[in-house]
Amino acid sequence: MKYRQLYVAIDHKHAGVVTCVADSPAELAQKCGVDLSTVSHSVSAMRQNPQKKRRFASVWTVWSDREYAKYFGEVPTC
C-alpha cells in the first residue's frame, strides 16, 4: 500500500463538493487563481480543526502498488 497526499478545493455552498484536485499546494493555487499562502493557510487551519469550513484542504489517499503504478508510472521506494 502506498499513501499519497492530494490537495483539494472545496465548495461549501454545494454540500462540500470537491471542485479541484492537485498534487501540490502550488499547483492548486495556480489552478484556482489564488496565492500559495492562501492555500497553505487554509490547509493548515483544516489540519488544526477539521470541523471548520475552509476552501482548501489536504487529504491522504491509499493506493495498492498496482494502482499506483497504473496512475503514477512507478511505485515509490518509500
C-alpha positions as a Markdown table, in Angstrom:
| # | Residue | x | y | z |
|---|---|---|---|---|
| 1 | Met | 0.0 | 0.0 | 0.0 |
| 2 | Lys | 1.2 | 3.5 | -0.9 |
| 3 | Tyr | 0.0 | 6.8 | 0.5 |
| 4 | Arg | -0.2 | 10.0 | -1.5 |
| 5 | Gln | -1.3 | 13.4 | -0.3 |
| 6 | Leu | -3.6 | 15.4 | -2.5 |
| 7 | Tyr | -4.8 | 19.0 | -2.2 |
| 8 | Val | -8.4 | 19.9 | -2.9 |
| 9 | Ala | -10.6 | 22.9 | -3.3 |
| 10 | Ile | -14.0 | 22.6 | -1.7 |
| 11 | Asp | -17.3 | 24.3 | -2.5 |
| 12 | His | -19.2 | 24.5 | 0.8 |
| 13 | Lys | -22.1 | 26.2 | -0.9 |
| 14 | His | -22.9 | 23.0 | -2.7 |
| 15 | Ala | -22.6 | 20.4 | 0.1 |
| 16 | Gly | -18.8 | 20.4 | 0.3 |
| 17 | Val | -18.2 | 19.2 | -3.3 |
| 18 | Val | -14.6 | 19.0 | -4.4 |
| 19 | Thr | -14.1 | 21.3 | -7.3 |
| 20 | Cys | -10.3 | 21.0 | -8.0 |
| 21 | Val | -7.6 | 18.4 | -7.2 |
| 22 | Ala | -3.8 | 18.9 | -7.4 |
| 23 | Asp | -0.6 | 17.2 | -6.3 |
| 24 | Ser | 0.9 | 20.2 | -4.6 |
| 25 | Pro | -0.3 | 23.4 | -2.9 |
| 26 | Ala | 1.4 | 25.4 | -5.6 |
| 27 | Glu | -0.4 | 23.6 | -8.3 |
| 28 | Leu | -3.7 | 24.0 | -6.6 |
| 29 | Ala | -3.1 | 27.8 | -6.1 |
| 30 | Gln | -2.3 | 28.2 | -9.8 |
| 31 | Lys | -5.4 | 26.2 | -10.9 |
| 32 | Cys | -7.7 | 28.2 | -8.6 |
| 33 | Gly | -6.1 | 31.6 | -9.3 |
| 34 | Val | -5.1 | 32.4 | -5.7 |
| 35 | Asp | -1.8 | 32.9 | -3.9 |
| 36 | Leu | 0.1 | 29.9 | -2.5 |
| 37 | Ser | -0.2 | 31.4 | 1.0 |
| 38 | Thr | -4.0 | 31.3 | 0.8 |
| 39 | Val | -3.9 | 27.6 | 0.1 |
| 40 | Ser | -1.2 | 26.9 | 2.7 |
| 41 | His | -3.1 | 28.8 | 5.5 |
| 42 | Ser | -6.3 | 27.1 | 4.7 |
| 43 | Val | -4.7 | 23.7 | 4.7 |
| 44 | Ser | -3.0 | 24.4 | 8.0 |
| 45 | Ala | -6.3 | 25.6 | 9.6 |
| 46 | Met | -8.1 | 22.5 | 8.4 |
| 47 | Arg | -5.4 | 20.3 | 10.0 |
| 48 | Gln | -5.7 | 22.1 | 13.3 |
| 49 | Asn | -9.6 | 22.0 | 13.3 |
| 50 | Pro | -11.2 | 19.7 | 10.7 |
| 51 | Gln | -14.7 | 21.0 | 11.8 |
| 52 | Lys | -14.0 | 24.4 | 10.3 |
| 53 | Lys | -15.2 | 25.1 | 6.8 |
| 54 | Arg | -12.3 | 26.2 | 4.7 |
| 55 | Arg | -11.9 | 26.5 | 0.9 |
| 56 | Phe | -8.8 | 24.3 | 0.6 |
| 57 | Ala | -7.7 | 21.1 | 2.4 |
| 58 | Ser | -5.3 | 18.2 | 2.0 |
| 59 | Val | -6.3 | 14.5 | 2.1 |
| 60 | Trp | -4.3 | 11.3 | 2.2 |
| 61 | Thr | -5.2 | 8.6 | -0.3 |
| 62 | Val | -4.3 | 4.9 | -0.2 |
| 63 | Trp | -3.2 | 3.1 | -3.3 |
| 64 | Ser | -2.2 | -0.5 | -4.0 |
| 65 | Asp | 1.1 | -1.0 | -5.7 |
| 66 | Arg | -0.7 | -1.9 | -8.9 |
| 67 | Glu | -3.0 | 1.1 | -8.9 |
| 68 | Tyr | -0.1 | 3.4 | -8.0 |
| 69 | Ala | 2.0 | 2.1 | -11.0 |
| 70 | Lys | -1.0 | 2.4 | -13.3 |
| 71 | Tyr | -1.8 | 6.1 | -12.5 |
| 72 | Phe | 1.6 | 7.5 | -11.5 |
| 73 | Gly | 4.0 | 5.4 | -13.5 |
| 74 | Glu | 6.2 | 3.8 | -10.9 |
| 75 | Val | 6.0 | 2.6 | -7.3 |
| 76 | Pro | 8.0 | 4.8 | -4.9 |
| 77 | Thr | 10.5 | 3.1 | -2.7 |
| 78 | Cys | 9.3 | 4.9 | 0.5 |
